[in-house]
Amino acid sequence: MADIETSGDWHWRNSMKPVRFFALDARVALFFLIFLIHMRTWTLGLFFVMCGLFWLLERKGLTFDAAIRSLKTWVLGYNRPGLIWIRRRKMTDYG
């Protein structure tokens, strides 16, 4: 019985494993579906480009969600205020 509990991949902590489409992230399946619906050379090329992009992200150690967050941080910067510039309080002179 103890042998069954220690082996396998069914423990609750494994419930957030990423969904896979063959060896890549399952989001690549969307581009495969686009290719199946609209079979053209450029959709096949798009599928291979996206497969390569997802493969490179995984080689770098990033999931797709982490890569999007990293891109957002790179574009917007590290120091972001809690309020946008329109809603910040302005100095008021009462007199």
Secondary structure, 3 states (H helix, E strand, C coil): CHHHHHCCCCCHHHCCCCCEECCEECCHHHHHHHHHHCCCHHHHHHHHHHHHHHHHHHHHCCCHHHHHHHHHHHHHCCCCCCCCCCCCCCCCCCC
